[in-house]
């Protein structure tokens, strides 16, 4: 993996972060928590190894949400001044960090392709969302919240609008 640096920040600029590697993959999450958290229909979240991520400036505030599926904590890190949600850490997946993709100074620096991007919780996708052809789609998460067993994705042969 190439050694790179990409930076991002909150709306007011008090909290700034950097990543030093390409994302492991990108998750597009359609779950209700991500809908509420973003105020949108889904969260576009590139996932990085924690070792590739640093907070360069400021100290984010943490809101801890306990998943009703896994009963594990999800820590949403945000700026206490402007309220921007910046990144998440996961009790269930302690080795990674998920970035709120729109907070990068250049949110187009990483690719979102069928090879590196997956859509999760598509059963919760809202009317009008477009589920893309050829991407891995999961009805819920990629693994069982209780057992860790990997779940089977599916693919569409044509884009599909959620109704």
C-alpha positions in Angstrom: 0.0 0.0 0.0 1.3 3.4 -0.9 2.2 5.8 1.9 -0.1 8.8 1.4 -1.6 11.5 3.5 -5.2 12.7 3.1 -6.7 15.1 5.6 -10.2 16.1 6.7 -11.9 18.2 9.3 -15.0 19.3 10.9 -17.1 22.2 9.6 -15.5 24.8 11.9 -11.9 23.3 11.5 -11.2 22.8 15.2 -10.8 19.0 14.7 -8.6 17.8 11.9 -7.5 14.3 11.1 -5.2 12.5 8.6 -5.1 9.0 7.1 -1.8 7.6 5.8 -3.1 4.6 3.7 -5.8 3.7 1.3 -9.0 2.5 2.9 -9.3 -1.2 3.5 -12.8 -0.9 1.9 -15.7 1.5 1.8 -19.0 0.8 3.4 -22.2 2.4 2.4 -24.5 1.9 5.4 -28.3 2.2 5.0 -29.1 1.3 8.7 -31.5 3.5 10.7 -28.7 4.6 13.1 -26.6 5.9 10.1 -29.7 7.6 8.7 -30.2 9.4 11.9 -26.5 10.1 12.5 -26.0 11.7 9.1 -29.5 13.2 8.6 -29.4 11.5 5.2 -30.3 8.2 3.6 -27.0 6.5 4.2 -23.4 6.9 5.5 -20.5 6.7 3.0 -17.8 5.4 5.3 -14.3 4.5 4.2 -12.7 2.0 6.7 -9.1 2.3 7.7 -6.7 0.4 10.0 -6.5 2.4 13.3 -2.7 2.6 12.8 -3.3 4.6 9.5 -5.4 7.3 11.3 -4.4 10.2 13.5 -6.2 13.2 14.9 -3.9 16.1 14.0 -5.7 18.9 15.7 -8.3 19.3 18.4 -10.0 16.7 20.6 -13.3 15.2 19.4 -16.1 14.5 21.8 -17.4 10.9 21.9 -21.0 9.8 21.9 -21.3 6.1 22.7 -24.1 4.2 21.0 -24.8 0.6 21.9 -26.0 -1.4 18.9 -29.3 -3.1 19.5 -28.1 -6.0 17.2 -24.7 -6.8 18.7 -25.0 -5.1 22.1 -21.5 -3.6 21.4 -20.5 0.0 21.6 -20.1 2.2 18.6 -18.2 5.4 19.4 -19.2 8.4 17.3 -16.4 11.1 17.5 -17.6 14.6 16.7 -16.7 18.3 17.2 -18.3 19.7 20.2 -18.2 23.2 18.7 -19.9 22.7 15.3 -21.4 19.2 15.8 -19.8 17.6 12.8 -19.5 13.8 13.1 -16.0 12.9 12.0 -15.2 9.3 12.6 -16.4 6.1 14.4 -14.6 3.4 16.4 -16.2 0.0 17.1 -16.1 -2.3 20.1 -16.9 -5.1 17.7 -14.1 -4.2 15.3 -11.4 -2.6 17.5 -8.6 -2.6 14.8 -10.4 -0.2 12.5 -11.8 3.3 12.3 -14.6 4.5 10.0 -14.5 8.0 8.6 -17.6 10.0 7.8 -16.6 10.3 4.1 -17.8 13.8 3.5 -15.4 15.2 6.1 -12.3 14.7 3.9 -11.0 17.9 2.3 -11.1 15.9 -0.9 -13.8 13.3 -0.6 -13.0 12.0 -4.1 -9.5 10.9 -3.4 -10.5 7.2 -2.8 -12.3 5.0 -5.2 -15.7 3.5 -4.7 -15.9 0.5 -7.0 -17.6 -2.9 -6.9 -14.3 -4.4 -5.9 -13.8 -2.2 -2.8 -17.2 -1.0 -1.7 -20.2 -2.8 -0.1 -23.7 -1.7 0.8 -24.9 -2.9 4.2 -28.4 -2.9 5.8 -30.1 -2.5 2.4 -33.3 -3.8 4.0 -33.4 -0.4 5.7 -32.7 1.6 2.6 -35.3 4.4 2.1 -37.6 4.9 -0.9 -35.6 6.5 -3.8 -32.2 5.1 -2.8 -30.4 3.5 -5.7 -28.9 0.1 -5.1 -26.1 -0.3 -7.7 -25.6 -3.2 -10.0 -22.5 -5.4 -9.5 -21.8 -4.2 -5.9 -21.9 -6.5 -2.9 -25.2 -5.9 -1.1 -26.0 -7.2 2.4 -29.6 -7.3 3.8 -28.1 -6.5 7.2 -24.4 -6.4 8.3 -21.7 -8.5 6.6 -21.5 -10.8 9.6 -23.9 -12.1 12.3 -23.8 -9.7 15.3 -23.9 -12.5 17.9 -21.8 -15.2 16.3 -19.5 -13.4 13.9 -20.5 -15.8 11.1 -20.0 -14.2 7.7 -23.3 -13.5 5.9 -23.8 -14.0 2.2 -24.1 -10.9 0.0 -26.1 -10.6 -3.2 -25.6 -8.6 -6.4 -28.1 -7.0 -8.7 -27.6 -7.2 -12.5 -29.2 -3.7 -13.0 -29.4 -0.7 -10.7 -32.6 -0.8 -8.6 -34.5 2.1 -7.0 -35.9 1.3 -3.6 -39.7 1.6 -3.4 
